[in-house]
Amino acid sequence: MPVLKIQTNVAVSDKDKKDILKAVSRLAAKELGKPEGYVMVSVESSVAMLFGANDDPCAFVELFSLGLPEDKAPRLSEMICGLLKESLNIDPRRVYIRMSDHPANLWGWNGETF
């Protein structure tokens, strides 16, 4: 149910992508209290991006989930920014995160909706 997408202008090797994907999948499952088997994550690197009119390392993250509690947003932001700082050396001030809660009837899976 949770989907976490990372876009960054940083070049990331395939091995590092796998490590980041595993780390962010665990993070999303733990922080949202969801089974990791339902978590989908992606990393798109070397994207043409500017933040503040320069191309220093930056990232745009989207997190969609069913029942995303608003009170978890600050912790999620802290954890995601920390992971990006540690793994890709992206300054948290150069990361935007869009978090969205979606109603179950508008979330499709397995030919149905939740």
C-alpha positions in Angstrom: 0.0 0.0 0.0 2.7 2.5 0.7 4.6 3.8 -2.3 7.8 5.8 -1.9 9.4 7.3 -5.0 12.7 9.1 -4.9 14.0 11.3 -7.8 17.4 12.7 -7.5 20.0 14.4 -9.7 22.7 12.3 -8.1 24.2 9.5 -10.1 23.6 6.2 -8.2 25.2 2.9 -9.1 23.0 -0.2 -9.5 24.4 -1.7 -6.3 23.8 1.5 -4.3 20.2 1.7 -5.7 19.5 -1.8 -4.4 20.9 -0.8 -1.0 18.8 2.4 -0.9 15.7 0.5 -2.0 16.1 -2.0 0.7 16.7 0.6 3.4 13.8 2.9 2.3 11.4 -0.1 2.1 12.3 -1.2 5.7 11.9 2.5 6.8 8.5 2.9 5.2 7.2 -0.4 6.6 8.4 0.3 10.1 7.4 4.0 10.4 4.0 3.4 8.8 3.3 0.1 10.6 2.6 -1.7 7.4 3.8 -5.1 6.2 6.9 -4.7 4.1 5.3 -7.1 1.6 2.9 -4.3 0.5 5.6 -1.6 0.3 6.6 -0.4 -3.2 9.7 1.8 -3.6 11.6 3.2 -6.5 14.7 5.3 -7.1 15.3 7.4 -10.2 18.8 8.8 -10.4 20.6 11.2 -12.7 17.4 13.2 -13.2 17.8 16.7 -14.7 16.9 18.8 -11.6 17.6 22.2 -10.2 16.8 23.3 -6.6 17.3 27.0 -5.8 18.6 27.6 -9.3 21.5 25.3 -9.0 22.3 21.6 -9.6 23.9 20.7 -6.3 22.6 17.3 -5.1 18.9 17.4 -4.4 15.9 15.1 -4.3 12.1 15.0 -4.7 10.3 12.3 -2.8 6.7 11.2 -3.0 5.1 9.0 -0.3 1.6 7.7 -0.9 -0.2 5.5 1.5 -3.6 4.4 2.8 -4.2 5.9 6.2 -1.1 8.1 6.3 -1.3 9.6 9.8 -0.5 13.4 9.8 1.2 13.1 13.1 3.8 10.8 11.5 4.8 13.3 8.8 7.6 15.0 10.8 9.2 11.7 11.8 8.9 10.4 8.2 10.5 13.6 6.9 13.3 13.3 9.4 14.0 9.6 8.6 13.8 10.0 4.8 16.1 13.1 4.8 18.5 11.2 7.1 18.6 8.3 4.8 19.3 10.5 1.8 22.0 12.4 3.7 23.7 9.2 4.7 23.4 7.3 1.4 23.6 10.0 -1.2 25.1 13.0 0.8 22.1 15.2 0.0 21.6 18.1 2.4 18.1 17.8 3.9 17.5 21.5 3.0 17.6 20.3 -0.6 14.9 17.7 -0.3 11.2 18.1 -0.8 8.8 15.4 0.3 5.2 15.2 -0.8 3.1 12.9 1.5 -0.4 11.9 0.5 -3.1 9.9 2.2 -5.4 8.1 -0.2 -8.8 6.6 0.5 -9.0 2.9 0.2 -11.7 2.9 -2.5 -9.3 4.9 -4.8 -6.4 2.5 -4.3 -6.3 -0.4 -6.8 -4.6 -3.8 -6.3 -5.0 -7.2 -7.7 -7.9 -6.2 -10.0 -9.8 -4.7 -7.1 -9.7 -1.8 -4.7 -8.9 -1.8 -1.0 
